[in-house]
Amino acid sequence: MKPPQTLESRGQDIPLLMLPGTLCDARVFAPLLAQEPISRHGAILHGEMTGQSDARALAREILDSAPARFIPVGFSLGGIVALELAMLAPDRILGMVLIAANARPVPQSDHAARRAMAELDPVQLVGEHLWPRYVAPARLHDQALRESIKDMAAAAPPQTLARQTELALTRSDKRPHLGAMAMPVLVLGGALDAIAPPALQHELAAGLPHATLRLAPDAGHFLPLECPEFCALALAEWLASAFALA
């Protein structure tokens, strides 16, 4: 019998494809990726999330340029796209990391309000309207964190908010399909998340055959920025456990 392979000997070679959330970019993952031992992971890629308004079309676009086999790491909207990838190309998805994700569709009754919000200035939307729901109550006065989220929104290409809003609104209900996703999955959530609350994370983990659920006790929706150490440790432990054997 071969000895178990560690994160350093095998897991480090598995490409992690980082998929950011709405009006976010690679900076949303930067504090997480700076943590040991994830900072030593040998294959970190970043997916483009700004050019499509349909989840399936975006997933196909990502697959066209992605490695033959990889692990999508999706935050919020990125997690929605990761689920789409798992449906389209399960043979290419070695595992998934779903951070503050949601398998449910947006109710039709909410579409008009969501589209109205998409007409706002992106920086105003994230910095004023959504900020109270983005982070844990204890972080509401964290101006550095607030500015980092606003800076990502300001850097988004024109029409990104409109396209990403449509992407979110037109996604399909993934709950009936979770049972067929046989790859290992790490589900990460914030215990104080007002946007993708713990109930949705439990629902995801319960529906996926091989899921590991970890909830950050003091984090809201933006847990990669609120608690990067927690996220990095959970990711490293999951990689070592799920991919330890050849």
LOLUM-917933 format. One record per residue: residue number from 1; residue in three letters; x, y, z negated of N, C-alpha, C in turn. Coordinates in pm, whole numbers. Layout:
<atoms>
     n   res       nu       nv       nw      cau      cav      caw       cu       cv       cw
   NUM   ALA        X        Y        Z        X        Y        Z        X        Y        Z
...
</atoms>
This chain:
<atoms>
     n   res       nu       nv       nw      cau      cav      caw       cu       cv       cw
     1   MET       84     -120        0        0        0        0       87      124        0
     2   LYS       53      220       85      128      344       89       98      427      -36
     3   PRO      200      497      -88      172      586     -202       86      703     -156
     4   PRO        3      758     -247      -79      873     -211        7      988     -162
     5   GLN      -41     1058      -60       30     1174      -10      -25     1299      -77
     6   THR       63     1390     -110       24     1510     -182      -14     1620      -85
     7   LEU      -59     1732     -142      -90     1850      -62       33     1892       19
     8   GLU      151     1882      -43      273     1924       25      306     1831      142
     9   SER      278     1700      129      321     1605      231      220     1585      342
    10   ARG       92     1614      315       -6     1596      423     -104     1712      433
    11   GLY     -165     1749      320     -266     1853      325     -215     1984      379
    12   GLN      -85     2011      358      -29     2136      405      -30     2146      557
    13   ASP      -39     2032      624      -37     2031      770     -176     2048      830
    14   ILE     -281     2041      750     -417     2052      801     -450     2199      822
    15   PRO     -486     2239      943     -518     2381      965     -643     2423      887
    16   LEU     -632     2534      818     -746     2597      753     -786     2716      839
    17   LEU     -910     2716      888     -960     2824      972    -1050     2913      888
    18   MET    -1004     3032      855    -1075     3122      767    -1179     3202      845
    19   LEU    -1304     3197      798    -1416     3263      864    -1478     3363      766
    20   PRO    -1457     3493      788    -1504     3594      692    -1653     3621      703
    21   GLY    -1704     3697      607    -1846     3731      603    -1878     3856      681
    22   THR    -2002     3901      667    -2050     4019      738    -1965     4142      705
    23   LEU    -1919     4210      810    -1839     4332      798    -1711     4310      716
    24   CYS    -1663     4186      719    -1537     4153      654    -1437     4109      760
    25   ASP    -1310     4104      719    -1205     4053      806    -1110     3971      720
    26   ALA     -991     3943      772     -896     3855      703     -861     3905      563
    27   ARG     -880     4034      537     -846     4088      406     -930     4030      293
    28   VAL    -1048     3978      326    -1133     3922      221    -1070     3795      164
    29   PHE     -983     3730      240     -918     3608      194     -776     3633      142
    30   ALA     -723     3751      162     -583     3776      131     -545     3747      -13
    31   PRO     -622     3793     -115     -582     3761     -253     -585     3611     -282
    32   LEU     -680     3540     -225     -688     3394     -242     -566     3328     -180
    33   LEU     -532     3367      -58     -422     3303       13     -286     3337      -46
    34   ALA     -281     3442     -128     -154     3479     -191     -124     3397     -314
    35   GLN     -223     3320     -361     -207     3242     -484     -132     3112     -457
    36   GLU      -52     3070     -555       10     2938     -550      -96     2834     -584
    37   PRO      -93     2714     -520       -1     2671     -415      -54     2698     -273
    38   ILE     -167     2768     -261     -223     2793     -130     -129     2879      -46
    39   SER      -52     2965     -109       41     3050      -34      145     2968       41
    40   ARG      165     2842        0      261     2755       68      196     2666      173
    41   HIS       66     2681      191       -3     2600      292       49     2639      430
    42   GLY       81     2540      512      155     2566      634       74     2608      754
    43   ALA      -58     2602      748     -137     2626      869     -264     2703      834
    44   ILE     -252     2835      829     -366     2923      801     -398     2999      929
    45   LEU     -523     2986      975     -569     3056     1094     -688     3144     1056
    46   HIS     -715     3246     1136     -826     3336     1108     -918     3343     1229
    47   GLY    -1047     3315     1206    -1145     3316     1314    -1202     3454     1339
    48   GLU    -1242     3479     1462    -1303     3606     1502    -1455     3593     1489
    49   MET    -1515     3685     1413    -1658     3675     1380    -1738     3795     1430
    50   THR    -1684     3875     1520    -1748     4002     1552    -1812     4009     1690
    51   GLY    -1795     3910     1776    -1832     3927     1915    -1959     3860     1962
    52   GLN    -2032     3794     1874    -2152     3721     1915    -2269     3755     1824
    53   SER    -2390     3737     1877    -2511     3761     1797    -2592     3633     1780
    54   ASP    -2533     3519     1812    -2600     3390     1800    -2502     3293     1734
    55   ALA    -2547     3225     1628    -2458     3139     1551    -2401     3026     1634
    56   ARG    -2484     2965     1718    -2434     2853     1798    -2334     2900     1902
    57   ALA    -2361     3014     1964    -2267     3068     2062    -2134     3103     1997
    58   LEU    -2140     3159     1877    -2017     3192     1806    -1941     3065     1770
    59   ALA    -2012     2962     1725    -1946     2836     1691    -1876     2776     1813
    60   ARG    -1942     2781     1926    -1881     2728     2049    -1755     2809     2085
    61   GLU    -1764     2939     2070    -1649     3025     2099    -1532     2990     2008
    62   ILE    -1560     2969     1881    -1455     2934     1785    -1394     2798     1820
    63   LEU    -1478     2702     1856    -1428     2569     1890    -1337     2573     2013
    64   ASP    -1363     2664     2103    -1281     2673     2225    -1136     2706     2194
    65   SER    -1112     2778     2086     -975     2820     2055     -919     2756     1929
    66   ALA     -999     2674     1861     -956     2612     1736     -869     2489     1762
    67   PRO     -793     2445     1663     -718     2321     1677     -810     2203     1701
    68   ALA     -752     2092     1742     -831     1972     1770     -910     1927     1648
    69   ARG     -848     1935     1530     -916     1902     1405     -873     2002     1300
    70   PHE     -967     2046     1218     -935     2153     1124    -1040     2156     1013
    71   ILE    -1015     2243      915    -1108     2265      804    -1153     2411      810
    72   PRO    -1279     2438      842    -1327     2576      833    -1348     2617      687
    73   VAL    -1302     2735      654    -1322     2793      520    -1408     2917      542
    74   GLY    -1537     2905      515    -1630     3011      548    -1683     3083      426
    75   PHE    -1672     3215      428    -1729     3298      321    -1859     3361      370
    76   SER    -1969     3338      299    -2098     3401      327    -2140     3372      471
    77   LEU    -2143     3472      559    -2178     3448      698    -2083     3346      762
    78   GLY    -1958     3348      721    -1863     3250      770    -1900     3108      731
    79   GLY    -1962     3092      614    -2009     2960      573    -2124     2912      660
    80   ILE    -2210     3005      700    -2320     2971      791    -2265     2920      924
    81   VAL    -2161     2986      973    -2100     2944     1098    -2026     2811     1080
    82   ALA    -1965     2790      965    -1899     2662      939    -1998     2546      946
    83   LEU    -2117     2566      893    -2220     2462      903    -2258     2437     1048
    84   GLU    -2261     2542     1128    -2290     2527     1270    -2180     2446     1339
    85   LEU    -2056     2471     1302    -1943     2395     1357    -1957     2247     1324
    86   ALA    -1998     2219     1200    -2011     2079     1158    -2121     2007     1234
    87   MET    -2223     2080     1275    -2329     2020     1356    -2285     1998     1500
    88   LEU    -2212     2093     1555    -2172     2086     1695    -2059     1987     1720
    89   ALA    -1963     1982     1629    -1842     1902     1653    -1797     1832     1525
    90   PRO    -1879     1741     1471    -1843     1677     1345    -1712     1598     1352
    91   ASP    -1677     1550     1471    -1554     1473     1485    -1430     1561     1473
    92   ARG    -1446     1692     1489    -1332     1784     1480    -1319     1849     1343
    93   ILE    -1422     1838     1261    -1423     1904     1130    -1380     1803     1024
    94   LEU    -1256     1816      977    -1202     1723      878    -1269     1742      742
    95   GLY    -1307     1863      713    -1372     1898      588    -1422     2040      600
    96   MET    -1492     2086      499    -1542     2225      499    -1527     2284      360
    97   VAL    -1505     2415      359    -1510     2493      235    -1616     2600      256
    98   LEU    -1721     2595      178    -1834     2687      189    -1835     2777       67
    99   ILE    -1809     2904       86    -1799     3001      -23    -1917     3096      -17
   100   ALA    -2000     3095     -121    -2118     3183     -126    -2202     3166        1
   101   ALA    -2224     3042       41    -2295     3012      164    -2442     2982      137
   102   ASN    -2515     2952      244    -2659     2933      235    -2703     2847      352
   103   ALA    -2768     2736      325    -2814     2647      432    -2952     2685      484
   104   ARG    -3018     2781      419    -3155     2815      457    -3160     2921      567
   105   PRO    -3268     2924      643    -3287     3034      738    -3340     3158      665
   106   VAL    -3333     3272      730    -3392     3394      674    -3541     3392      703
   107   PRO    -3626     3410      602    -3771     3410      628    -3809     3515      731
   108   GLN    -3901     3481      818    -3944     3573      923    -3992     3706      865
   109   SER    -4052     3701      747    -4104     3822      685    -3993     3922      647
   110   ASP    -3869     3875      640    -3757     3962      604    -3684     4021      725
   111   HIS    -3718     3975      844    -3640     4014      961    -3645     4165      988
   112   ALA    -3764     4225      978    -3776     4367     1009    -3692     4451      914
   113   ALA    -3695     4419      787    -3617     4495      689    -3468     4478      713
   114   ARG    -3427     4358      747    -3284     4333      772    -3237     4409      897
   115   ARG    -3321     4412      999    -3284     4486     1120    -3280     4636     1093
   116   ALA    -3368     4684     1008    -3366     4826      972    -3237     4861      899
   117   MET    -3192     4774      811    -3067     4798      739    -2948     4798      834
   118   ALA    -2958     4719      941    -2848     4711     1038    -2830     4841     1115
   119   GLU    -2928     4931     1107    -2916     5060     1175    -2841     5163     1090
   120   LEU    -2813     5129      964    -2740     5220      877    -2592     5221      914
   121   ASP    -2523     5323      867    -2379     5326      881    -2320     5209      802
   122   PRO    -2232     5126      862    -2181     5007      793    -2114     5037      659
   123   VAL    -2038     5145      652    -1970     5178      527    -2072     5218      421
   124   GLN    -2172     5293      460    -2278     5331      366    -2354     5207      319
   125   LEU    -2378     5115      412    -2452     4994      377    -2380     4915      268
   126   VAL    -2251     4888      288    -2180     4804      191    -2141     4881       66
   127   GLY    -2112     5011       82    -2064     5088      -31    -2172     5143     -121
   128   GLU    -2296     5152      -70    -2405     5207     -150    -2521     5110     -163
   129   HIS    -2581     5071      -53    -2702     4990      -58    -2677     4848     -111
   130   LEU    -2571     4783      -65    -2548     4644     -102    -2451     4628     -218
   131   TRP    -2375     4729     -249    -2273     4717     -354    -2330     4662     -486
   132   PRO    -2445     4708     -536    -2493     4654     -664    -2522     4504     -661
   133   ARG    -2542     4446     -542    -2570     4302     -531    -2446     4223     -492
   134   TYR    -2338     4292     -459    -2220     4225     -407    -2134     4161     -516
   135   VAL    -2126     4225     -631    -2030     4181     -732    -2100     4158     -866
   136   ALA    -2029     4094     -956    -2080     4072    -1091    -2099     4207    -1161
   137   PRO    -2195     4216    -1254    -2220     4344    -1323    -2094     4407    -1382
   138   ALA    -2004     4326    -1434    -1883     4381    -1496    -1790     4447    -1396
   139   ARG    -1810     4422    -1265    -1721     4479    -1164    -1782     4599    -1092
   140   LEU    -1902     4642    -1134    -1970     4750    -1062    -1893     4882    -1065
   141   HIS    -1807     4901    -1163    -1728     5025    -1171    -1586     5006    -1119
   142   ASP    -1561     4894    -1053    -1429     4865     -996    -1418     4936     -860
   143   GLN    -1368     5058     -862    -1362     5137     -740    -1262     5081     -639
   144   ALA    -1156     5017     -685    -1059     4958     -592    -1124     4846     -512
   145   LEU    -1202     4765     -580    -1272     4656     -512    -1375     4712     -415
   146   ARG    -1447     4812     -460    -1549     4874     -374    -1485     4933     -248
   147   GLU    -1374     5002     -265    -1307     5064     -151    -1252     4959      -55
   148   SER    -1207     4845     -107    -1154     4741      -19    -1264     4685       70
   149   ILE    -1385     4671       16    -1498     4622       96    -1541     4728      197
   150   LYS    -1541     4854      156    -1575     4963      249    -1472     4974      361
   151   ASP    -1346     4955      328    -1240     4965      429    -1257     4858      537
   152   MET    -1297     4737      498    -1319     4634      599    -1436     4672      689
   153   ALA    -1542     4726      631    -1658     4768      710    -1621     4879      807
   154   ALA    -1538     4971      761    -1497     5083      846    -1413     5036      964
   155   ALA    -1341     4927      946    -1252     4876     1051    -1323     4785     1150
   156   ALA    -1446     4747     1124    -1518     4656     1213    -1543     4723     1348
   157   PRO    -1531     4648     1458    -1559     4706     1591    -1703     4757     1600
   158   PRO    -1729     4851     1690    -1866     4902     1707    -1964     4788     1736
   159   GLN    -2084     4802     1682    -2194     4707     1699    -2176     4575     1625
   160   THR    -2071     4565     1544    -2051     4442     1468    -2167     4415     1375
   161   LEU    -2214     4518     1304    -2323     4498     1209    -2448     4449     1279
   162   ALA    -2483     4508     1393    -2602     4466     1466    -2589     4320     1511
   163   ARG    -2472     4286     1565    -2452     4149     1614    -2454     4048     1499
   164   GLN    -2388     4081     1389    -2383     3987     1277    -2519     3975     1209
   165   THR    -2597     4083     1211    -2732     4073     1156    -2815     3976     1238
   166   GLU    -2808     3985     1369    -2882     3892     1455    -2832     3750     1437
   167   LEU    -2703     3735     1422    -2646     3602     1399    -2707     3539     1274
   168   ALA    -2717     3620     1168    -2774     3568     1044    -2923     3540     1057
   169   LEU    -2996     3628     1125    -3141     3614     1133    -3184     3497     1220
   170   THR    -3107     3467     1322    -3148     3364     1417    -3088     3227     1389
   171   ARG    -3021     3212     1278    -2963     3081     1245    -3074     2981     1215
   172   SER    -3043     2856     1236    -3141     2751     1211    -3130     2702     1066
   173   ASP    -3233     2634     1021    -3235     2573      889    -3143     2451      890
   174   LYS    -3038     2457      811    -2941     2347      809    -2974     2239      706
   175   ARG    -3072     2263      621    -3100     2166      514    -3134     2027      566
   176   PRO    -3213     2012      677    -3242     1877      725    -3120     1804      782
   177   HIS    -3012     1878      806    -2895     1819      872    -2779     1793      775
   178   LEU    -2791     1839      652    -2678     1826      559    -2640     1681      535
   179   GLY    -2737     1592      528    -2708     1453      499    -2623     1384      603
   180   ALA    -2620     1438      725    -2540     1379      832    -2398     1435      835
   181   MET    -2369     1532      751    -2234     1591      747    -2150     1510      649
   182   ALA    -2079     1413      702    -2013     1312      618    -1873     1352      573
   183   MET    -1823     1467      619    -1690     1509      580    -1686     1560      436
   184   PRO    -1570     1561      370    -1561     1622      237    -1591     1771      245
   185   VAL    -1661     1821      145    -1698     1963      143    -1675     2019        3
   186   LEU    -1611     2135       -3    -1600     2210     -127    -1699     2324     -122
   187   VAL    -1790     2328     -218    -1890     2435     -229    -1848     2526     -344
   188   LEU    -1818     2651     -314    -1779     2748     -415    -1884     2857     -426
   189   GLY    -1922     2889     -546    -2021     2994     -567    -1991     3076     -690
   190   GLY    -2052     3193     -696    -2041     3277     -814    -2164     3258     -902
   191   ALA    -2142     3236    -1028    -2255     3214    -1119    -2344     3336    -1131
   192   LEU    -2291     3454    -1093    -2368     3579    -1102    -2399     3635     -964
   193   ASP    -2396     3551     -864    -2422     3594     -726    -2571     3622     -707
   194   ALA    -2603     3746     -668    -2743     3784     -644    -2786     3760     -501
   195   ILE    -2692     3734     -411    -2723     3715     -269    -2734     3567     -234
   196   ALA    -2637     3488     -277    -2642     3341     -259    -2628     3278     -396
   197   PRO    -2734     3282     -475    -2726     3243     -617    -2693     3096     -636
   198   PRO    -2660     3059     -760    -2621     2921     -789    -2720     2816     -741
   199   ALA    -2849     2847     -743    -2947     2748     -698    -2921     2707     -554
   200   LEU    -2879     2801     -470    -2849     2768     -331    -2721     2685     -320
   201   GLN    -2626     2708     -410    -2503     2629     -409    -2529     2486     -456
   202   HIS    -2615     2472     -555    -2654     2338     -599    -2729     2266     -488
   203   GLU    -2813     2338     -416    -2888     2278     -304    -2793     2228     -196
   204   LEU    -2694     2308     -161    -2595     2266      -63    -2523     2140     -109
   205   ALA    -2472     2145     -231    -2394     2032     -282    -2478     1905     -292
   206   ALA    -2605     1920     -329    -2692     1803     -342    -2724     1742     -206
   207   GLY    -2729     1825     -102    -2766     1775       29    -2651     1714      106
   208   LEU    -2528     1751       72    -2409     1702      142    -2360     1573       77
   209   PRO    -2332     1470      154    -2296     1340       95    -2167     1341       13
   210   HIS    -2070     1423       52    -1940     1420      -15    -1898     1561      -55
   211   ALA    -1977     1622     -143    -1954     1761     -183    -1898     1770     -324
   212   THR    -1813     1869     -343    -1762     1907     -474    -1809     2049     -500
   213   LEU    -1877     2071     -610    -1932     2203     -643    -1852     2266     -755
   214   ARG    -1811     2392     -733    -1743     2469     -836    -1807     2608     -842
   215   LEU    -1849     2649     -960    -1909     2782     -979    -1816     2867    -1066
   216   ALA    -1782     2985    -1016    -1700     3079    -1093    -1790     3150    -1194
   217   PRO    -1765     3136    -1323    -1861     3184    -1424    -1882     3334    -1426
   218   ASP    -1782     3413    -1388    -1792     3559    -1403    -1794     3632    -1270
   219   ALA    -1824     3562    -1159    -1815     3623    -1027    -1952     3641     -965
   220   GLY    -1961     3740     -876    -2079     3761     -796    -2061     3702     -657
   221   HIS    -2108     3775     -555    -2103     3723     -419    -1963     3724     -360
   222   PHE    -1885     3826     -393    -1752     3840     -333    -1646     3768     -415
   223   LEU    -1670     3642     -447    -1576     3572     -533    -1435     3559     -476
   224   PRO    -1411     3557     -342    -1271     3554     -299    -1193     3677     -344
   225   LEU    -1262     3790     -361    -1196     3911     -410    -1210     3927     -561
   226   GLU    -1319     3880     -618    -1342     3895     -762    -1258     3797     -844
   227   CYS    -1244     3675     -795    -1169     3574     -873    -1085     3487     -778
   228   PRO     -986     3547     -713     -904     3471     -618     -828     3355     -681
   229   GLU     -790     3370     -808     -718     3261     -873     -807     3138     -888
   230   PHE     -931     3160     -929    -1027     3050     -942    -1047     2981     -808
   231   CYS    -1067     3060     -702    -1092     3004     -570     -971     2926     -519
   232   ALA     -852     2982     -538     -731     2916     -490     -707     2785     -563
   233   LEU     -727     2784     -693     -707     2661     -770     -808     2555     -727
   234   ALA     -933     2594     -712    -1036     2499     -669    -1003     2444     -531
   235   LEU     -958     2530     -440     -924     2486     -305     -805     2391     -307
   236   ALA     -701     2426     -383     -582     2341     -389     -615     2204     -448
   237   GLU     -693     2202     -555     -730     2075     -617     -814     1990     -523
   238   TRP     -905     2055     -452     -990     1981     -357     -910     1924     -242
   239   LEU     -819     2003     -186     -734     1953      -77     -651     1834     -123
   240   ALA     -595     1843     -242     -512     1734     -292     -595     1609     -318
   241   SER     -717     1627     -363     -804     1512     -393     -865     1452     -268
   242   ALA     -922     1537     -183     -997     1488      -66     -906     1434       43
   243   PHE     -781     1482       49     -692     1444      158     -563     1382      108
   244   ALA     -572     1316       -7     -453     1259      -68     -406     1133        4
   245   LEU     -499     1057       63     -461      930      125     -457      943      275
   246   ALA     -360      878      337     -348      877      482     -462      798      542
</atoms>
